[in-house]
Amino acid sequence: MAKRTSILGSRSKLARYLRVEPMTGSVESIAVGHETNRQSTVKSLLMHMFLMSKLKGLNGALTVGAATSQYFSSTGGNQAAHCIPGQIFHNAVPLQEYPQNNEYLEVTLDCLFGKTDDLDSNFNKADSLAEDKGLRDALLHSCQQVKVTGQFARFQRAEHFYPQLETAFSVYRTDGIAAFDRAISNLRSSLLTSSGADLVSRNQRIDILETYRKTLLTAHDSPETVLGLSGEDVWYEIRN
């Protein structure tokens, strides 16, 4: 992938802001951690897009593609697995390059779409399958939800728009669970023609996906579960 620059400077400079340590522990605990990070990233994106729709005239068509922004390179046998399940485009332009963005939005959105976890490659394979089976579309549908509700929302405090964010995340959760179900079913079908190390790998991916599904199924919809995410702070940064 070609190097890219951002408002923070070089790719290597931005990498210092996004530096992560390899996730360690059991397969289940790592899957829970990665899925939790994914949900936090989605919730943060939904909040930013809701306020962009209200304050920045986000009126064009939204589409989604594979996430490609990345400022972290893994070492050893691990891979950099994106936390966000897709890249959102507004009128075919990456959201972080939306012309009405201020500096805060450029940096924050670039970080959200570039955020990764340092994981074994099997997690990345499980992610990619789930994204292809509908997780990427789940992100798009929830983003479309906040785009519409944000345009017409009236509020005086951040807590007043949290219910709209919760509704949007519930859209993501419902569609995301269905995507995990399809990915698990696809892998189970492939077990009949697998053997040896490939069979072991596919069974592990099923375990990973089932943990993702369980973690998403029991997730709270509120953005208040995301450490450090303040609606008042985000609102202030976007309008200034």
Stockholm file with secondary structure:
# STOCKHOLM 1.0

chainA/1-240         MAKRTSILGSRSKLARYLRVEPMTGSVESIAVGHETNRQSTVKSLLMHMFLMSKLKGLNGALTVGAATSQYFSSTGGNQAAHCIPGQIFHNAVPLQEYPQNNEYLEVTLDCLFGKTDDLDSNFNKADSLAEDKGLRDALLHSCQQVKVTGQFARFQRAEHFYPQLETAFSVYRTDGIAAFDRAISNLRSSLLTSSGADLVSRNQRIDILETYRKTLLTAHDSPETVLGLSGEDVWYEIRN
#=GR chainA/1-240 SS CCCCCBTTBSHHHHHHHSCCCCCCSCHHHHHHHHHHHHHHHHHHHHHHHHHHHHHSCCCSCEEEECCCCCCCCCCTTEEEEESSSSEEEETTEEGGGCTTCCHHHHHHHHHHHHCEEEEEHHHHHHHHHHIIIIIHHHHHHHHHHHHHHHHHCCCSSGGGTHHHHHHHHHHHHHHHHHHHHHHHHHHHHHGGGCCHHHHHHHHHHHHHHHHHHHHHHTCCCCGGGSTTCCHHHHHHHHHC
#=GC SS_cons         CCCCCBTTBSHHHHHHHSCCCCCCSCHHHHHHHHHHHHHHHHHHHHHHHHHHHHHSCCCSCEEEECCCCCCCCCCTTEEEEESSSSEEEETTEEGGGCTTCCHHHHHHHHHHHHCEEEEEHHHHHHHHHHIIIIIHHHHHHHHHHHHHHHHHCCCSSGGGTHHHHHHHHHHHHHHHHHHHHHHHHHHHHHGGGCCHHHHHHHHHHHHHHHHHHHHHHTCCCCGGGSTTCCHHHHHHHHHC
//
